[in-house]
């Protein structure tokens, strides 16, 4: 489940800044269920998000604000597009995602719209 990537203003990739066509650092929002987020949370023996960073070069952290969709958490992934793609693949492996990403994204956004719409109806 993912949101649209957007440019990170004022951020530059670490190292390799002089490479031709090095690209720009992007920010990508990736939604996971609470159960999947638990698999990515640090334990005594593992630090899953640090492992993703080490293997892909992408910075990954949980969004500090709660998700608008109950039962979901948002991951913020920062890096070059290739690093972000690698991070999403590795995260998917770690949490056991088998559904195609577009199906998950559609489910997330439908739930988000329903949650936002119900709040709007309450205000009317």
mmCIF file of the C-alpha atoms, coordinates in Angstrom:
data_MODEL
# 
_entry.id   MODEL 
# 
loop_
_atom_site.group_PDB 
_atom_site.id 
_atom_site.type_symbol 
_atom_site.label_atom_id 
_atom_site.label_alt_id 
_atom_site.label_comp_id 
_atom_site.label_asym_id 
_atom_site.label_entity_id 
_atom_site.label_seq_id 
_atom_site.pdbx_PDB_ins_code 
_atom_site.Cartn_x 
_atom_site.Cartn_y 
_atom_site.Cartn_z 
_atom_site.occupancy 
_atom_site.B_iso_or_equiv 
_atom_site.pdbx_formal_charge 
_atom_site.auth_seq_id 
_atom_site.auth_comp_id 
_atom_site.auth_asym_id 
_atom_site.auth_atom_id 
_atom_site.pdbx_PDB_model_num 
ATOM 1   C CA . UNK A 1 1   ? 0.000   0.000   0.000   1.00 0.00 ? 1   UNK A CA 1 
ATOM 2   C CA . UNK A 1 2   ? 1.617   3.200   -1.013  1.00 0.00 ? 2   UNK A CA 1 
ATOM 3   C CA . UNK A 1 3   ? 1.129   6.845   -1.619  1.00 0.00 ? 3   UNK A CA 1 
ATOM 4   C CA . UNK A 1 4   ? 2.566   8.970   -4.372  1.00 0.00 ? 4   UNK A CA 1 
ATOM 5   C CA . UNK A 1 5   ? 6.264   9.711   -4.088  1.00 0.00 ? 5   UNK A CA 1 
ATOM 6   C CA . UNK A 1 6   ? 7.200   13.370  -3.782  1.00 0.00 ? 6   UNK A CA 1 
ATOM 7   C CA . UNK A 1 7   ? 10.443  15.310  -3.930  1.00 0.00 ? 7   UNK A CA 1 
ATOM 8   C CA . UNK A 1 8   ? 12.196  15.948  -0.661  1.00 0.00 ? 8   UNK A CA 1 
ATOM 9   C CA . UNK A 1 9   ? 12.952  19.656  -0.667  1.00 0.00 ? 9   UNK A CA 1 
ATOM 10  C CA . UNK A 1 10  ? 16.522  20.541  0.174   1.00 0.00 ? 10  UNK A CA 1 
ATOM 11  C CA . UNK A 1 11  ? 17.630  16.932  0.751   1.00 0.00 ? 11  UNK A CA 1 
ATOM 12  C CA . UNK A 1 12  ? 20.619  15.463  -1.055  1.00 0.00 ? 12  UNK A CA 1 
ATOM 13  C CA . UNK A 1 13  ? 21.707  11.853  -1.213  1.00 0.00 ? 13  UNK A CA 1 
ATOM 14  C CA . UNK A 1 14  ? 24.588  10.927  1.080   1.00 0.00 ? 14  UNK A CA 1 
ATOM 15  C CA . UNK A 1 15  ? 27.783  10.281  -0.818  1.00 0.00 ? 15  UNK A CA 1 
ATOM 16  C CA . UNK A 1 16  ? 28.157  10.034  -4.567  1.00 0.00 ? 16  UNK A CA 1 
ATOM 17  C CA . UNK A 1 17  ? 26.809  13.554  -5.040  1.00 0.00 ? 17  UNK A CA 1 
ATOM 18  C CA . UNK A 1 18  ? 29.020  14.066  -8.081  1.00 0.00 ? 18  UNK A CA 1 
ATOM 19  C CA . UNK A 1 19  ? 27.676  11.149  -10.097 1.00 0.00 ? 19  UNK A CA 1 
ATOM 20  C CA . UNK A 1 20  ? 26.038  11.901  -13.398 1.00 0.00 ? 20  UNK A CA 1 
ATOM 21  C CA . UNK A 1 21  ? 22.294  11.363  -13.373 1.00 0.00 ? 21  UNK A CA 1 
ATOM 22  C CA . UNK A 1 22  ? 22.465  10.589  -9.649  1.00 0.00 ? 22  UNK A CA 1 
ATOM 23  C CA . UNK A 1 23  ? 18.820  11.489  -9.309  1.00 0.00 ? 23  UNK A CA 1 
ATOM 24  C CA . UNK A 1 24  ? 17.134  13.292  -6.482  1.00 0.00 ? 24  UNK A CA 1 
ATOM 25  C CA . UNK A 1 25  ? 16.183  12.048  -3.097  1.00 0.00 ? 25  UNK A CA 1 
ATOM 26  C CA . UNK A 1 26  ? 12.480  11.233  -2.952  1.00 0.00 ? 26  UNK A CA 1 
ATOM 27  C CA . UNK A 1 27  ? 10.055  10.652  -0.120  1.00 0.00 ? 27  UNK A CA 1 
ATOM 28  C CA . UNK A 1 28  ? 7.662   7.717   -0.409  1.00 0.00 ? 28  UNK A CA 1 
ATOM 29  C CA . UNK A 1 29  ? 4.829   6.879   1.991   1.00 0.00 ? 29  UNK A CA 1 
ATOM 30  C CA . UNK A 1 30  ? 4.129   3.184   2.457   1.00 0.00 ? 30  UNK A CA 1 
ATOM 31  C CA . UNK A 1 31  ? 1.154   1.935   4.486   1.00 0.00 ? 31  UNK A CA 1 
ATOM 32  C CA . UNK A 1 32  ? 1.176   -1.302  6.475   1.00 0.00 ? 32  UNK A CA 1 
ATOM 33  C CA . UNK A 1 33  ? -1.289  -2.893  8.861   1.00 0.00 ? 33  UNK A CA 1 
ATOM 34  C CA . UNK A 1 34  ? -0.666  -2.757  12.600  1.00 0.00 ? 34  UNK A CA 1 
ATOM 35  C CA . UNK A 1 35  ? 0.210   -6.478  12.495  1.00 0.00 ? 35  UNK A CA 1 
ATOM 36  C CA . UNK A 1 36  ? 2.739   -5.899  9.701   1.00 0.00 ? 36  UNK A CA 1 
ATOM 37  C CA . UNK A 1 37  ? 4.175   -2.892  11.561  1.00 0.00 ? 37  UNK A CA 1 
ATOM 38  C CA . UNK A 1 38  ? 4.753   -5.139  14.576  1.00 0.00 ? 38  UNK A CA 1 
ATOM 39  C CA . UNK A 1 39  ? 6.986   -7.323  12.382  1.00 0.00 ? 39  UNK A CA 1 
ATOM 40  C CA . UNK A 1 40  ? 9.062   -4.228  11.553  1.00 0.00 ? 40  UNK A CA 1 
ATOM 41  C CA . UNK A 1 41  ? 9.403   -3.038  15.156  1.00 0.00 ? 41  UNK A CA 1 
ATOM 42  C CA . UNK A 1 42  ? 12.734  -3.401  16.966  1.00 0.00 ? 42  UNK A CA 1 
ATOM 43  C CA . UNK A 1 43  ? 13.138  -6.344  19.311  1.00 0.00 ? 43  UNK A CA 1 
ATOM 44  C CA . UNK A 1 44  ? 16.008  -7.473  21.507  1.00 0.00 ? 44  UNK A CA 1 
ATOM 45  C CA . UNK A 1 45  ? 17.565  -9.454  18.637  1.00 0.00 ? 45  UNK A CA 1 
ATOM 46  C CA . UNK A 1 46  ? 16.457  -7.611  15.501  1.00 0.00 ? 46  UNK A CA 1 
ATOM 47  C CA . UNK A 1 47  ? 16.188  -4.100  14.124  1.00 0.00 ? 47  UNK A CA 1 
ATOM 48  C CA . UNK A 1 48  ? 14.250  -4.649  10.874  1.00 0.00 ? 48  UNK A CA 1 
ATOM 49  C CA . UNK A 1 49  ? 14.223  -1.039  9.655   1.00 0.00 ? 49  UNK A CA 1 
ATOM 50  C CA . UNK A 1 50  ? 17.966  -0.695  10.300  1.00 0.00 ? 50  UNK A CA 1 
ATOM 51  C CA . UNK A 1 51  ? 18.477  -3.847  8.237   1.00 0.00 ? 51  UNK A CA 1 
ATOM 52  C CA . UNK A 1 52  ? 16.422  -2.318  5.407   1.00 0.00 ? 52  UNK A CA 1 
ATOM 53  C CA . UNK A 1 53  ? 18.578  0.816   5.560   1.00 0.00 ? 53  UNK A CA 1 
ATOM 54  C CA . UNK A 1 54  ? 21.801  -1.203  5.586   1.00 0.00 ? 54  UNK A CA 1 
ATOM 55  C CA . UNK A 1 55  ? 20.758  -3.354  2.616   1.00 0.00 ? 55  UNK A CA 1 
ATOM 56  C CA . UNK A 1 56  ? 19.148  -0.646  0.463   1.00 0.00 ? 56  UNK A CA 1 
ATOM 57  C CA . UNK A 1 57  ? 20.601  2.703   1.498   1.00 0.00 ? 57  UNK A CA 1 
ATOM 58  C CA . UNK A 1 58  ? 17.096  4.116   2.018   1.00 0.00 ? 58  UNK A CA 1 
ATOM 59  C CA . UNK A 1 59  ? 16.129  5.859   5.261   1.00 0.00 ? 59  UNK A CA 1 
ATOM 60  C CA . UNK A 1 60  ? 12.995  4.228   6.719   1.00 0.00 ? 60  UNK A CA 1 
ATOM 61  C CA . UNK A 1 61  ? 10.969  5.292   9.753   1.00 0.00 ? 61  UNK A CA 1 
ATOM 62  C CA . UNK A 1 62  ? 7.413   5.157   11.038  1.00 0.00 ? 62  UNK A CA 1 
ATOM 63  C CA . UNK A 1 63  ? 5.422   8.358   10.526  1.00 0.00 ? 63  UNK A CA 1 
ATOM 64  C CA . UNK A 1 64  ? 5.092   10.146  13.884  1.00 0.00 ? 64  UNK A CA 1 
ATOM 65  C CA . UNK A 1 65  ? 1.387   10.917  13.359  1.00 0.00 ? 65  UNK A CA 1 
ATOM 66  C CA . UNK A 1 66  ? -1.340  8.271   13.436  1.00 0.00 ? 66  UNK A CA 1 
ATOM 67  C CA . UNK A 1 67  ? -2.697  7.040   10.126  1.00 0.00 ? 67  UNK A CA 1 
ATOM 68  C CA . UNK A 1 68  ? -6.107  8.362   9.061   1.00 0.00 ? 68  UNK A CA 1 
ATOM 69  C CA . UNK A 1 69  ? -7.084  4.720   8.502   1.00 0.00 ? 69  UNK A CA 1 
ATOM 70  C CA . UNK A 1 70  ? -7.643  2.748   11.723  1.00 0.00 ? 70  UNK A CA 1 
ATOM 71  C CA . UNK A 1 71  ? -5.419  -0.320  12.006  1.00 0.00 ? 71  UNK A CA 1 
ATOM 72  C CA . UNK A 1 72  ? -2.758  1.085   9.667   1.00 0.00 ? 72  UNK A CA 1 
ATOM 73  C CA . UNK A 1 73  ? 0.648   2.693   10.127  1.00 0.00 ? 73  UNK A CA 1 
ATOM 74  C CA . UNK A 1 74  ? 2.606   4.766   7.620   1.00 0.00 ? 74  UNK A CA 1 
ATOM 75  C CA . UNK A 1 75  ? 6.283   4.261   6.861   1.00 0.00 ? 75  UNK A CA 1 
ATOM 76  C CA . UNK A 1 76  ? 8.315   7.168   5.478   1.00 0.00 ? 76  UNK A CA 1 
ATOM 77  C CA . UNK A 1 77  ? 10.959  5.972   3.033   1.00 0.00 ? 77  UNK A CA 1 
ATOM 78  C CA . UNK A 1 78  ? 13.586  8.459   1.801   1.00 0.00 ? 78  UNK A CA 1 
ATOM 79  C CA . UNK A 1 79  ? 16.187  7.814   -0.857  1.00 0.00 ? 79  UNK A CA 1 
ATOM 80  C CA . UNK A 1 80  ? 16.865  7.585   -4.524  1.00 0.00 ? 80  UNK A CA 1 
ATOM 81  C CA . UNK A 1 81  ? 14.075  5.934   -6.524  1.00 0.00 ? 81  UNK A CA 1 
ATOM 82  C CA . UNK A 1 82  ? 16.095  2.708   -6.855  1.00 0.00 ? 82  UNK A CA 1 
ATOM 83  C CA . UNK A 1 83  ? 16.722  2.653   -3.080  1.00 0.00 ? 83  UNK A CA 1 
ATOM 84  C CA . UNK A 1 84  ? 13.040  3.192   -2.371  1.00 0.00 ? 84  UNK A CA 1 
ATOM 85  C CA . UNK A 1 85  ? 12.033  0.351   -4.718  1.00 0.00 ? 85  UNK A CA 1 
ATOM 86  C CA . UNK A 1 86  ? 14.550  -1.968  -3.051  1.00 0.00 ? 86  UNK A CA 1 
ATOM 87  C CA . UNK A 1 87  ? 13.324  -0.926  0.415   1.00 0.00 ? 87  UNK A CA 1 
ATOM 88  C CA . UNK A 1 88  ? 9.671   -1.583  -0.476  1.00 0.00 ? 88  UNK A CA 1 
ATOM 89  C CA . UNK A 1 89  ? 10.604  -5.029  -1.846  1.00 0.00 ? 89  UNK A CA 1 
ATOM 90  C CA . UNK A 1 90  ? 12.575  -5.903  1.303   1.00 0.00 ? 90  UNK A CA 1 
ATOM 91  C CA . UNK A 1 91  ? 9.835   -4.601  3.612   1.00 0.00 ? 91  UNK A CA 1 
ATOM 92  C CA . UNK A 1 92  ? 7.292   -6.649  1.657   1.00 0.00 ? 92  UNK A CA 1 
ATOM 93  C CA . UNK A 1 93  ? 9.427   -9.760  2.133   1.00 0.00 ? 93  UNK A CA 1 
ATOM 94  C CA . UNK A 1 94  ? 9.805   -9.112  5.858   1.00 0.00 ? 94  UNK A CA 1 
ATOM 95  C CA . UNK A 1 95  ? 6.066   -8.699  6.424   1.00 0.00 ? 95  UNK A CA 1 
ATOM 96  C CA . UNK A 1 96  ? 5.016   -11.468 4.048   1.00 0.00 ? 96  UNK A CA 1 
ATOM 97  C CA . UNK A 1 97  ? 3.016   -9.412  1.545   1.00 0.00 ? 97  UNK A CA 1 
ATOM 98  C CA . UNK A 1 98  ? 1.757   -11.583 -1.263  1.00 0.00 ? 98  UNK A CA 1 
ATOM 99  C CA . UNK A 1 99  ? -0.872  -9.287  -2.810  1.00 0.00 ? 99  UNK A CA 1 
ATOM 100 C CA . UNK A 1 100 ? 0.215   -7.096  -5.671  1.00 0.00 ? 100 UNK A CA 1 
ATOM 101 C CA . UNK A 1 101 ? 1.077   -3.589  -4.524  1.00 0.00 ? 101 UNK A CA 1 
ATOM 102 C CA . UNK A 1 102 ? -1.612  -1.882  -6.644  1.00 0.00 ? 102 UNK A CA 1 
ATOM 103 C CA . UNK A 1 103 ? -4.326  -3.993  -4.948  1.00 0.00 ? 103 UNK A CA 1 
ATOM 104 C CA . UNK A 1 104 ? -3.029  -3.024  -1.510  1.00 0.00 ? 104 UNK A CA 1 
ATOM 105 C CA . UNK A 1 105 ? -2.777  0.631   -2.491  1.00 0.00 ? 105 UNK A CA 1 
ATOM 106 C CA . UNK A 1 106 ? -6.345  0.615   -3.756  1.00 0.00 ? 106 UNK A CA 1 
ATOM 107 C CA . UNK A 1 107 ? -7.578  -0.970  -0.519  1.00 0.00 ? 107 UNK A CA 1 
ATOM 108 C CA . UNK A 1 108 ? -5.677  1.555   1.602   1.00 0.00 ? 108 UNK A CA 1 
ATOM 109 C CA . UNK A 1 109 ? -6.926  4.600   -0.314  1.00 0.00 ? 109 UNK A CA 1 
ATOM 110 C CA . UNK A 1 110 ? -10.513 3.344   -0.344  1.00 0.00 ? 110 UNK A CA 1 
ATOM 111 C CA . UNK A 1 111 ? -10.335 2.963   3.441   1.00 0.00 ? 111 UNK A CA 1 
ATOM 112 C CA . UNK A 1 112 ? -8.727  6.393   3.740   1.00 0.00 ? 112 UNK A CA 1 
ATOM 113 C CA . UNK A 1 113 ? -11.456 8.038   1.645   1.00 0.00 ? 113 UNK A CA 1 
ATOM 114 C CA . UNK A 1 114 ? -14.164 6.280   3.666   1.00 0.00 ? 114 UNK A CA 1 
ATOM 115 C CA . UNK A 1 115 ? -12.560 7.428   6.945   1.00 0.00 ? 115 UNK A CA 1 
ATOM 116 C CA . UNK A 1 116 ? -12.161 11.010  5.698   1.00 0.00 ? 116 UNK A CA 1 
ATOM 117 C CA . UNK A 1 117 ? -15.664 11.052  4.193   1.00 0.00 ? 117 UNK A CA 1 
ATOM 118 C CA . UNK A 1 118 ? -17.284 9.881   7.427   1.00 0.00 ? 118 UNK A CA 1 
ATOM 119 C CA . UNK A 1 119 ? -15.545 12.688  9.324   1.00 0.00 ? 119 UNK A CA 1 
ATOM 120 C CA . UNK A 1 120 ? -16.826 15.186  6.766   1.00 0.00 ? 120 UNK A CA 1 
ATOM 121 C CA . UNK A 1 121 ? -20.378 13.864  7.088   1.00 0.00 ? 121 UNK A CA 1 
ATOM 122 C CA . UNK A 1 122 ? -20.214 14.241  10.868  1.00 0.00 ? 122 UNK A CA 1 
ATOM 123 C CA . UNK A 1 123 ? -19.263 17.912  10.456  1.00 0.00 ? 123 UNK A CA 1 
ATOM 124 C CA . UNK A 1 124 ? -22.190 18.662  8.111   1.00 0.00 ? 124 UNK A CA 1 
# 
